[in-house]
């Protein structure tokens, strides 16, 4: 008889740095090479893994939240 259960959670924060748009090749003085802010992404995961005599069950839930998304 083999029974096993694992519940887990994971959180990650990723950051893409800000900077300046230097690819603007317009010669129009009104077009500026504006600054863009950093993008932050939080990623969450919660899951369950269970093994019993009759079989296995694996389930997970993912969620991602973005701040100041760059285009």
PDB file with SEQRES, HELIX, SHEET and CRYST1 records, atoms N, CA, C and O in Angstrom:
SEQRES   1 A   71  UNK UNK UNK UNK UNK UNK UNK UNK UNK UNK UNK UNK UNK          
SEQRES   2 A   71  UNK UNK UNK UNK UNK UNK UNK UNK UNK UNK UNK UNK UNK          
SEQRES   3 A   71  UNK UNK UNK UNK UNK UNK UNK UNK UNK UNK UNK UNK UNK          
SEQRES   4 A   71  UNK UNK UNK UNK UNK UNK UNK UNK UNK UNK UNK UNK UNK          
SEQRES   5 A   71  UNK UNK UNK UNK UNK UNK UNK UNK UNK UNK UNK UNK UNK          
SEQRES   6 A   71  UNK UNK UNK UNK UNK UNK                                      
SHEET    1 AA1 3 UNK A   4  UNK A  16  0                                        
SHEET    2 AA1 3 UNK A  39  UNK A  52 -1                                        
SHEET    3 AA1 3 UNK A  55  UNK A  67 -1                                        
CRYST1    1.000    1.000    1.000  90.00  90.00  90.00 P 1           1          
ATOM      1  N   UNK A   1       0.862  -1.173   0.000  1.00  0.00           N  
ATOM      2  CA  UNK A   1       0.000   0.000   0.000  1.00  0.00           C  
ATOM      3  C   UNK A   1       0.903   1.229   0.000  1.00  0.00           C  
ATOM      4  O   UNK A   1       1.734   1.407   0.891  1.00  0.00           O  
ATOM      5  N   UNK A   2       0.722   2.083  -1.030  1.00  0.00           N  
ATOM      6  CA  UNK A   2       1.558   3.274  -1.183  1.00  0.00           C  
ATOM      7  C   UNK A   2       0.665   4.493  -1.352  1.00  0.00           C  
ATOM      8  O   UNK A   2       0.006   4.654  -2.380  1.00  0.00           O  
ATOM      9  N   UNK A   3       0.648   5.347  -0.343  1.00  0.00           N  
ATOM     10  CA  UNK A   3      -0.126   6.592  -0.406  1.00  0.00           C  
ATOM     11  C   UNK A   3       0.820   7.761  -0.188  1.00  0.00           C  
ATOM     12  O   UNK A   3       1.630   7.761   0.739  1.00  0.00           O  
ATOM     13  N   UNK A   4       0.705   8.753  -1.054  1.00  0.00           N  
ATOM     14  CA  UNK A   4       1.574   9.923  -0.962  1.00  0.00           C  
ATOM     15  C   UNK A   4       0.794  11.158  -1.403  1.00  0.00           C  
ATOM     16  O   UNK A   4       0.061  11.117  -2.391  1.00  0.00           O  
ATOM     17  N   UNK A   5       0.954  12.261  -0.661  1.00  0.00           N  
ATOM     18  CA  UNK A   5       0.300  13.516  -1.018  1.00  0.00           C  
ATOM     19  C   UNK A   5       1.299  14.650  -0.847  1.00  0.00           C  
ATOM     20  O   UNK A   5       2.015  14.721   0.152  1.00  0.00           O  
ATOM     21  N   UNK A   6       1.336  15.536  -1.839  1.00  0.00           N  
ATOM     22  CA  UNK A   6       2.202  16.716  -1.782  1.00  0.00           C  
ATOM     23  C   UNK A   6       1.374  17.926  -2.201  1.00  0.00           C  
ATOM     24  O   UNK A   6       0.727  17.909  -3.249  1.00  0.00           O  
ATOM     25  N   UNK A   7       1.395  18.962  -1.394  1.00  0.00           N  
ATOM     26  CA  UNK A   7       0.783  20.246  -1.728  1.00  0.00           C  
ATOM     27  C   UNK A   7       1.930  21.242  -1.811  1.00  0.00           C  
ATOM     28  O   UNK A   7       2.784  21.290  -0.926  1.00  0.00           O  
ATOM     29  N   UNK A   8       1.945  22.046  -2.890  1.00  0.00           N  
ATOM     30  CA  UNK A   8       3.064  22.972  -3.051  1.00  0.00           C  
ATOM     31  C   UNK A   8       2.575  24.329  -3.541  1.00  0.00           C  
ATOM     32  O   UNK A   8       1.479  24.451  -4.090  1.00  0.00           O  
ATOM     33  N   UNK A   9       3.398  25.332  -3.336  1.00  0.00           N  
ATOM     34  CA  UNK A   9       3.124  26.674  -3.810  1.00  0.00           C  
ATOM     35  C   UNK A   9       4.423  27.326  -4.258  1.00  0.00           C  
ATOM     36  O   UNK A   9       5.500  27.006  -3.753  1.00  0.00           O  
ATOM     37  N   UNK A  10       4.308  28.239  -5.206  1.00  0.00           N  
ATOM     38  CA  UNK A  10       5.501  28.888  -5.739  1.00  0.00           C  
ATOM     39  C   UNK A  10       5.140  30.310  -6.179  1.00  0.00           C  
ATOM     40  O   UNK A  10       4.082  30.531  -6.767  1.00  0.00           O  
ATOM     41  N   UNK A  11       6.022  31.270  -5.891  1.00  0.00           N  
ATOM     42  CA  UNK A  11       5.834  32.651  -6.302  1.00  0.00           C  
ATOM     43  C   UNK A  11       7.133  33.144  -6.926  1.00  0.00           C  
ATOM     44  O   UNK A  11       8.216  32.899  -6.394  1.00  0.00           O  
ATOM     45  N   UNK A  12       7.025  33.835  -8.049  1.00  0.00           N  
ATOM     46  CA  UNK A  12       8.186  34.385  -8.742  1.00  0.00           C  
ATOM     47  C   UNK A  12       7.881  35.812  -9.154  1.00  0.00           C  
ATOM     48  O   UNK A  12       6.770  36.107  -9.596  1.00  0.00           O  
ATOM     49  N   UNK A  13       8.861  36.706  -9.013  1.00  0.00           N  
ATOM     50  CA  UNK A  13       8.746  38.079  -9.512  1.00  0.00           C  
ATOM     51  C   UNK A  13       9.844  38.291 -10.545  1.00  0.00           C  
ATOM     52  O   UNK A  13      11.026  38.094 -10.266  1.00  0.00           O  
ATOM     53  N   UNK A  14       9.431  38.698 -11.744  1.00  0.00           N  
ATOM     54  CA  UNK A  14      10.363  38.976 -12.833  1.00  0.00           C  
ATOM     55  C   UNK A  14      10.286  40.460 -13.162  1.00  0.00           C  
ATOM     56  O   UNK A  14       9.216  41.064 -13.084  1.00  0.00           O  
ATOM     57  N   UNK A  15      11.431  41.049 -13.532  1.00  0.00           N  
ATOM     58  CA  UNK A  15      11.485  42.470 -13.854  1.00  0.00           C  
ATOM     59  C   UNK A  15      12.223  42.647 -15.169  1.00  0.00           C  
ATOM     60  O   UNK A  15      13.322  42.127 -15.359  1.00  0.00           O  
ATOM     61  N   UNK A  16      11.596  43.391 -16.071  1.00  0.00           N  
ATOM     62  CA  UNK A  16      12.262  43.798 -17.316  1.00  0.00           C  
ATOM     63  C   UNK A  16      12.611  45.273 -17.127  1.00  0.00           C  
ATOM     64  O   UNK A  16      11.735  46.095 -16.859  1.00  0.00           O  
ATOM     65  N   UNK A  17      13.880  45.596 -17.268  1.00  0.00           N  
ATOM     66  CA  UNK A  17      14.326  46.950 -16.950  1.00  0.00           C  
ATOM     67  C   UNK A  17      13.749  47.978 -17.910  1.00  0.00           C  
ATOM     68  O   UNK A  17      13.388  47.657 -19.042  1.00  0.00           O  
ATOM     69  N   UNK A  18      13.668  49.214 -17.444  1.00  0.00           N  
ATOM     70  CA  UNK A  18      13.226  50.325 -18.272  1.00  0.00           C  
ATOM     71  C   UNK A  18      14.383  50.844 -19.115  1.00  0.00           C  
ATOM     72  O   UNK A  18      15.464  50.255 -19.137  1.00  0.00           O  
ATOM     73  N   UNK A  19      14.147  51.938 -19.798  1.00  0.00           N  
ATOM     74  CA  UNK A  19      15.207  52.511 -20.617  1.00  0.00           C  
ATOM     75  C   UNK A  19      14.679  53.591 -21.532  1.00  0.00           C  
ATOM     76  O   UNK A  19      13.673  54.237 -21.240  1.00  0.00           O  
ATOM     77  N   UNK A  20      15.363  53.778 -22.632  1.00  0.00           N  
ATOM     78  CA  UNK A  20      14.980  54.777 -23.628  1.00  0.00           C  
ATOM     79  C   UNK A  20      14.764  54.102 -24.974  1.00  0.00           C  
ATOM     80  O   UNK A  20      15.455  53.141 -25.311  1.00  0.00           O  
ATOM     81  N   UNK A  21      13.808  54.602 -25.736  1.00  0.00           N  
ATOM     82  CA  UNK A  21      13.538  54.094 -27.072  1.00  0.00           C  
ATOM     83  C   UNK A  21      14.496  54.786 -28.042  1.00  0.00           C  
ATOM     84  O   UNK A  21      14.234  55.912 -28.465  1.00  0.00           O  
ATOM     85  N   UNK A  22      15.598  54.131 -28.397  1.00  0.00           N  
ATOM     86  CA  UNK A  22      16.589  54.705 -29.295  1.00  0.00           C  
ATOM     87  C   UNK A  22      16.358  54.319 -30.746  1.00  0.00           C  
ATOM     88  O   UNK A  22      17.131  54.719 -31.616  1.00  0.00           O  
ATOM     89  N   UNK A  23      15.314  53.550 -31.026  1.00  0.00           N  
ATOM     90  CA  UNK A  23      15.052  53.116 -32.403  1.00  0.00           C  
ATOM     91  C   UNK A  23      14.210  54.121 -33.174  1.00  0.00           C  
ATOM     92  O   UNK A  23      13.859  53.867 -34.326  1.00  0.00           O  
ATOM     93  N   UNK A  24      13.879  55.250 -32.569  1.00  0.00           N  
ATOM     94  CA  UNK A  24      13.091  56.280 -33.237  1.00  0.00           C  
ATOM     95  C   UNK A  24      14.006  57.027 -34.210  1.00  0.00           C  
ATOM     96  O   UNK A  24      14.900  57.755 -33.780  1.00  0.00           O  
ATOM     97  N   UNK A  25      13.793  56.856 -35.505  1.00  0.00           N  
ATOM     98  CA  UNK A  25      14.657  57.478 -36.517  1.00  0.00           C  
ATOM     99  C   UNK A  25      13.996  58.679 -37.174  1.00  0.00           C  
ATOM    100  O   UNK A  25      14.449  59.131 -38.226  1.00  0.00           O  
ATOM    101  N   UNK A  26      12.941  59.198 -36.578  1.00  0.00           N  
ATOM    102  CA  UNK A  26      12.235  60.341 -37.133  1.00  0.00           C  
ATOM    103  C   UNK A  26      13.078  61.610 -36.946  1.00  0.00           C  
ATOM    104  O   UNK A  26      13.703  61.804 -35.904  1.00  0.00           O  
ATOM    105  N   UNK A  27      13.085  62.456 -37.958  1.00  0.00           N  
ATOM    106  CA  UNK A  27      13.815  63.715 -37.865  1.00  0.00           C  
ATOM    107  C   UNK A  27      12.914  64.854 -37.415  1.00  0.00           C  
ATOM    108  O   UNK A  27      13.343  66.007 -37.380  1.00  0.00           O  
ATOM    109  N   UNK A  28      11.687  64.547 -37.075  1.00  0.00           N  
ATOM    110  CA  UNK A  28      10.740  65.532 -36.599  1.00  0.00           C  
ATOM    111  C   UNK A  28      11.052  65.852 -35.139  1.00  0.00           C  
ATOM    112  O   UNK A  28      11.039  64.948 -34.305  1.00  0.00           O  
ATOM    113  N   UNK A  29      11.338  67.138 -34.802  1.00  0.00           N  
ATOM    114  CA  UNK A  29      11.668  67.472 -33.412  1.00  0.00           C  
ATOM    115  C   UNK A  29      10.547  67.171 -32.429  1.00  0.00           C  
ATOM    116  O   UNK A  29      10.800  67.015 -31.234  1.00  0.00           O  
ATOM    117  N   UNK A  30       9.301  67.088 -32.917  1.00  0.00           N  
ATOM    118  CA  UNK A  30       8.177  66.784 -32.020  1.00  0.00           C  
ATOM    119  C   UNK A  30       8.185  65.323 -31.575  1.00  0.00           C  
ATOM    120  O   UNK A  30       7.610  64.998 -30.536  1.00  0.00           O  
ATOM    121  N   UNK A  31       8.820  64.442 -32.334  1.00  0.00           N  
ATOM    122  CA  UNK A  31       8.917  63.022 -31.970  1.00  0.00           C  
ATOM    123  C   UNK A  31      10.125  62.837 -31.058  1.00  0.00           C  
ATOM    124  O   UNK A  31      11.267  62.977 -31.496  1.00  0.00           O  
ATOM    125  N   UNK A  32       9.872  62.527 -29.806  1.00  0.00           N  
ATOM    126  CA  UNK A  32      10.970  62.335 -28.852  1.00  0.00           C  
ATOM    127  C   UNK A  32      11.182  60.851 -28.616  1.00  0.00           C  
ATOM    128  O   UNK A  32      10.291  60.037 -28.858  1.00  0.00           O  
ATOM    129  N   UNK A  33      12.345  60.516 -28.150  1.00  0.00           N  
ATOM    130  CA  UNK A  33      12.670  59.116 -27.852  1.00  0.00           C  
ATOM    131  C   UNK A  33      12.373  58.850 -26.388  1.00  0.00           C  
ATOM    132  O   UNK A  33      13.296  58.651 -25.598  1.00  0.00           O  
ATOM    133  N   UNK A  34      11.140  58.841 -26.022  1.00  0.00           N  
ATOM    134  CA  UNK A  34      10.713  58.795 -24.626  1.00  0.00           C  
ATOM    135  C   UNK A  34      11.267  57.646 -23.815  1.00  0.00           C  
ATOM    136  O   UNK A  34      11.672  56.604 -24.329  1.00  0.00           O  
ATOM    137  N   UNK A  35      11.262  57.892 -22.540  1.00  0.00           N  
ATOM    138  CA  UNK A  35      11.704  56.900 -21.575  1.00  0.00           C  
ATOM    139  C   UNK A  35      10.550  55.940 -21.292  1.00  0.00           C  
ATOM    140  O   UNK A  35       9.393  56.361 -21.276  1.00  0.00           O  
ATOM    141  N   UNK A  36      10.845  54.653 -21.069  1.00  0.00           N  
ATOM    142  CA  UNK A  36       9.808  53.717 -20.651  1.00  0.00           C  
ATOM    143  C   UNK A  36      10.205  53.094 -19.327  1.00  0.00           C  
ATOM    144  O   UNK A  36      11.387  52.891 -19.049  1.00  0.00           O  
ATOM    145  N   UNK A  37       9.200  52.793 -18.512  1.00  0.00           N  
ATOM    146  CA  UNK A  37       9.432  52.296 -17.159  1.00  0.00           C  
ATOM    147  C   UNK A  37       9.620  50.781 -17.170  1.00  0.00           C  
ATOM    148  O   UNK A  37       9.315  50.112 -18.157  1.00  0.00           O  
ATOM    149  N   UNK A  38      10.121  50.258 -16.066  1.00  0.00           N  
ATOM    150  CA  UNK A  38      10.329  48.811 -15.988  1.00  0.00           C  
ATOM    151  C   UNK A  38       8.997  48.086 -15.872  1.00  0.00           C  
ATOM    152  O   UNK A  38       8.023  48.616 -15.338  1.00  0.00           O  
ATOM    153  N   UNK A  39       8.981  46.868 -16.382  1.00  0.00           N  
ATOM    154  CA  UNK A  39       7.801  46.002 -16.333  1.00  0.00           C  
ATOM    155  C   UNK A  39       8.033  44.955 -15.251  1.00  0.00           C  
ATOM    156  O   UNK A  39       9.111  44.368 -15.164  1.00  0.00           O  
ATOM    157  N   UNK A  40       7.013  44.727 -14.428  1.00  0.00           N  
ATOM    158  CA  UNK A  40       7.104  43.744 -13.354  1.00  0.00           C  
ATOM    159  C   UNK A  40       6.001  42.704 -13.542  1.00  0.00           C  
ATOM    160  O   UNK A  40       4.854  43.048 -13.827  1.00  0.00           O  
ATOM    161  N   UNK A  41       6.359  41.436 -13.381  1.00  0.00           N  
ATOM    162  CA  UNK A  41       5.392  40.344 -13.506  1.00  0.00           C  
ATOM    163  C   UNK A  41       5.504  39.458 -12.268  1.00  0.00           C  
ATOM    164  O   UNK A  41       6.586  38.974 -11.937  1.00  0.00           O  
ATOM    165  N   UNK A  42       4.370  39.249 -11.583  1.00  0.00           N  
ATOM    166  CA  UNK A  42       4.290  38.296 -10.475  1.00  0.00           C  
ATOM    167  C   UNK A  42       3.591  37.046 -10.984  1.00  0.00           C  
ATOM    168  O   UNK A  42       2.547  37.130 -11.631  1.00  0.00           O  
ATOM    169  N   UNK A  43       4.171  35.883 -10.690  1.00  0.00           N  
ATOM    170  CA  UNK A  43       3.607  34.608 -11.137  1.00  0.00           C  
ATOM    171  C   UNK A  43       3.402  33.716  -9.914  1.00  0.00           C  
ATOM    172  O   UNK A  43       4.320  33.515  -9.119  1.00  0.00           O  
ATOM    173  N   UNK A  44       2.192  33.185  -9.776  1.00  0.00           N  
ATOM    174  CA  UNK A  44       1.843  32.328  -8.650  1.00  0.00           C  
ATOM    175  C   UNK A  44       1.436  30.946  -9.161  1.00  0.00           C  
ATOM    176  O   UNK A  44       0.813  30.821 -10.216  1.00  0.00           O  
ATOM    177  N   UNK A  45       1.791  29.924  -8.409  1.00  0.00           N  
ATOM    178  CA  UNK A  45       1.384  28.551  -8.746  1.00  0.00           C  
ATOM    179  C   UNK A  45       1.094  27.806  -7.453  1.00  0.00           C  
ATOM    180  O   UNK A  45       1.870  27.875  -6.500  1.00  0.00           O  
ATOM    181  N   UNK A  46      -0.021  27.098  -7.423  1.00  0.00           N  
ATOM    182  CA  UNK A  46      -0.398  26.250  -6.295  1.00  0.00           C  
ATOM    183  C   UNK A  46      -0.819  24.912  -6.885  1.00  0.00           C  
ATOM    184  O   UNK A  46      -1.546  24.869  -7.877  1.00  0.00           O  
ATOM    185  N   UNK A  47      -0.363  23.816  -6.274  1.00  0.00           N  
ATOM    186  CA  UNK A  47      -0.696  22.522  -6.848  1.00  0.00           C  
ATOM    187  C   UNK A  47      -0.803  21.412  -5.820  1.00  0.00           C  
ATOM    188  O   UNK A  47      -0.478  21.578  -4.644  1.00  0.00           O  
ATOM    189  N   UNK A  48      -1.268  20.281  -6.306  1.00  0.00           N  
ATOM    190  CA  UNK A  48      -1.445  19.086  -5.491  1.00  0.00           C  
ATOM    191  C   UNK A  48      -1.036  17.878  -6.320  1.00  0.00           C  
ATOM    192  O   UNK A  48      -1.407  17.752  -7.487  1.00  0.00           O  
ATOM    193  N   UNK A  49      -0.263  16.990  -5.698  1.00  0.00           N  
ATOM    194  CA  UNK A  49       0.079  15.712  -6.329  1.00  0.00           C  
ATOM    195  C   UNK A  49      -0.253  14.611  -5.329  1.00  0.00           C  
ATOM    196  O   UNK A  49       0.179  14.650  -4.177  1.00  0.00           O  
ATOM    197  N   UNK A  50      -1.022  13.633  -5.784  1.00  0.00           N  
ATOM    198  CA  UNK A  50      -1.446  12.554  -4.908  1.00  0.00           C  
ATOM    199  C   UNK A  50      -1.301  11.215  -5.633  1.00  0.00           C  
ATOM    200  O   UNK A  50      -1.709  11.072  -6.785  1.00  0.00           O  
ATOM    201  N   UNK A  51      -0.722  10.251  -4.948  1.00  0.00           N  
ATOM    202  CA  UNK A  51      -0.578   8.901  -5.491  1.00  0.00           C  
ATOM    203  C   UNK A  51      -1.193   7.917  -4.501  1.00  0.00           C  
ATOM    204  O   UNK A  51      -0.862   7.918  -3.315  1.00  0.00           O  
ATOM    205  N   UNK A  52      -2.087   7.084  -5.007  1.00  0.00           N  
ATOM    206  CA  UNK A  52      -2.705   6.049  -4.181  1.00  0.00           C  
ATOM    207  C   UNK A  52      -2.667   4.741  -4.950  1.00  0.00           C  
ATOM    208  O   UNK A  52      -2.163   4.679  -6.071  1.00  0.00           O  
ATOM    209  N   UNK A  53      -3.205   3.700  -4.336  1.00  0.00           N  
ATOM    210  CA  UNK A  53      -3.218   2.383  -4.980  1.00  0.00           C  
ATOM    211  C   UNK A  53      -3.961   2.405  -6.316  1.00  0.00           C  
ATOM    212  O   UNK A  53      -3.566   1.714  -7.255  1.00  0.00           O  
ATOM    213  N   UNK A  54      -5.021   3.185  -6.404  1.00  0.00           N  
ATOM    214  CA  UNK A  54      -5.856   3.181  -7.608  1.00  0.00           C  
ATOM    215  C   UNK A  54      -5.341   4.089  -8.721  1.00  0.00           C  
ATOM    216  O   UNK A  54      -5.761   3.937  -9.868  1.00  0.00           O  
ATOM    217  N   UNK A  55      -4.463   5.009  -8.425  1.00  0.00           N  
ATOM    218  CA  UNK A  55      -3.986   5.905  -9.480  1.00  0.00           C  
ATOM    219  C   UNK A  55      -3.339   7.169  -8.930  1.00  0.00           C  
ATOM    220  O   UNK A  55      -3.027   7.275  -7.744  1.00  0.00           O  
ATOM    221  N   UNK A  56      -3.153   8.117  -9.833  1.00  0.00           N  
ATOM    222  CA  UNK A  56      -2.506   9.376  -9.496  1.00  0.00           C  
ATOM    223  C   UNK A  56      -3.428  10.550  -9.816  1.00  0.00           C  
ATOM    224  O   UNK A  56      -4.233  10.494 -10.745  1.00  0.00           O  
ATOM    225  N   UNK A  57      -3.291  11.605  -9.031  1.00  0.00           N  
ATOM    226  CA  UNK A  57      -4.011  12.844  -9.272  1.00  0.00           C  
ATOM    227  C   UNK A  57      -3.005  13.986  -9.215  1.00  0.00           C  
ATOM    228  O   UNK A  57      -2.265  14.130  -8.242  1.00  0.00           O  
ATOM    229  N   UNK A  58      -2.987  14.798 -10.272  1.00  0.00           N  
ATOM    230  CA  UNK A  58      -2.117  15.969 -10.309  1.00  0.00           C  
ATOM    231  C   UNK A  58      -2.959  17.159 -10.733  1.00  0.00           C  
ATOM    232  O   UNK A  58      -3.654  17.099 -11.748  1.00  0.00           O  
ATOM    233  N   UNK A  59      -2.904  18.240  -9.964  1.00  0.00           N  
ATOM    234  CA  UNK A  59      -3.670  19.437 -10.287  1.00  0.00           C  
ATOM    235  C   UNK A  59      -2.822  20.662  -9.953  1.00  0.00           C  
ATOM    236  O   UNK A  59      -2.082  20.667  -8.969  1.00  0.00           O  
ATOM    237  N   UNK A  60      -2.938  21.698 -10.781  1.00  0.00           N  
ATOM    238  CA  UNK A  60      -2.195  22.930 -10.538  1.00  0.00           C  
ATOM    239  C   UNK A  60      -2.999  24.119 -11.034  1.00  0.00           C  
ATOM    240  O   UNK A  60      -3.770  24.010 -11.987  1.00  0.00           O  
ATOM    241  N   UNK A  61      -2.810  25.256 -10.377  1.00  0.00           N  
ATOM    242  CA  UNK A  61      -3.453  26.509 -10.751  1.00  0.00           C  
ATOM    243  C   UNK A  61      -2.348  27.546 -10.915  1.00  0.00           C  
ATOM    244  O   UNK A  61      -1.490  27.695 -10.046  1.00  0.00           O  
ATOM    245  N   UNK A  62      -2.379  28.270 -12.052  1.00  0.00           N  
ATOM    246  CA  UNK A  62      -1.398  29.304 -12.338  1.00  0.00           C  
ATOM    247  C   UNK A  62      -2.100  30.650 -12.415  1.00  0.00           C  
ATOM    248  O   UNK A  62      -3.250  30.738 -12.845  1.00  0.00           O  
ATOM    249  N   UNK A  63      -1.398  31.701 -11.995  1.00  0.00           N  
ATOM    250  CA  UNK A  63      -1.922  33.063 -12.111  1.00  0.00           C  
ATOM    251  C   UNK A  63      -0.754  34.005 -12.376  1.00  0.00           C  
ATOM    252  O   UNK A  63       0.292  33.902 -11.736  1.00  0.00           O  
ATOM    253  N   UNK A  64      -0.935  34.922 -13.319  1.00  0.00           N  
ATOM    254  CA  UNK A  64       0.114  35.877 -13.658  1.00  0.00           C  
ATOM    255  C   UNK A  64      -0.462  37.282 -13.603  1.00  0.00           C  
ATOM    256  O   UNK A  64      -1.532  37.537 -14.157  1.00  0.00           O  
ATOM    257  N   UNK A  65       0.248  38.210 -12.931  1.00  0.00           N  
ATOM    258  CA  UNK A  65      -0.188  39.596 -12.815  1.00  0.00           C  
ATOM    259  C   UNK A  65       0.947  40.496 -13.307  1.00  0.00           C  
ATOM    260  O   UNK A  65       2.079  40.388 -12.836  1.00  0.00           O  
ATOM    261  N   UNK A  66       0.637  41.388 -14.260  1.00  0.00           N  
ATOM    262  CA  UNK A  66       1.638  42.275 -14.856  1.00  0.00           C  
ATOM    263  C   UNK A  66       1.396  43.713 -14.447  1.00  0.00           C  
ATOM    264  O   UNK A  66       0.253  44.154 -14.325  1.00  0.00           O  
ATOM    265  N   UNK A  67       2.489  44.447 -14.236  1.00  0.00           N  
ATOM    266  CA  UNK A  67       2.448  45.867 -13.915  1.00  0.00           C  
ATOM    267  C   UNK A  67       3.270  46.623 -14.942  1.00  0.00           C  
ATOM    268  O   UNK A  67       4.372  46.198 -15.288  1.00  0.00           O  
ATOM    269  N   UNK A  68       2.743  47.751 -15.440  1.00  0.00           N  
ATOM    270  CA  UNK A  68       3.462  48.616 -16.380  1.00  0.00           C  
ATOM    271  C   UNK A  68       3.977  47.838 -17.577  1.00  0.00           C  
ATOM    272  O   UNK A  68       5.157  47.922 -17.918  1.00  0.00           O  
ATOM    273  N   UNK A  69       3.086  47.072 -18.221  1.00  0.00           N  
ATOM    274  CA  UNK A  69       3.490  46.219 -19.340  1.00  0.00           C  
ATOM    275  C   UNK A  69       4.047  47.039 -20.497  1.00  0.00           C  
ATOM    276  O   UNK A  69       3.445  48.023 -20.927  1.00  0.00           O  
ATOM    277  N   UNK A  70       5.201  46.620 -20.990  1.00  0.00           N  
ATOM    278  CA  UNK A  70       5.811  47.278 -22.135  1.00  0.00           C  
ATOM    279  C   UNK A  70       5.175  46.753 -23.412  1.00  0.00           C  
ATOM    280  O   UNK A  70       4.792  45.585 -23.486  1.00  0.00           O  
ATOM    281  N   UNK A  71       5.064  47.607 -24.410  1.00  0.00           N  
ATOM    282  CA  UNK A  71       4.466  47.162 -25.664  1.00  0.00           C  
ATOM    283  C   UNK A  71       5.518  46.938 -26.724  1.00  0.00           C  
ATOM    284  O   UNK A  71       5.191  46.560 -27.848  1.00  0.00           O  
TER     285      UNK A  71                                                      
END                                                                             
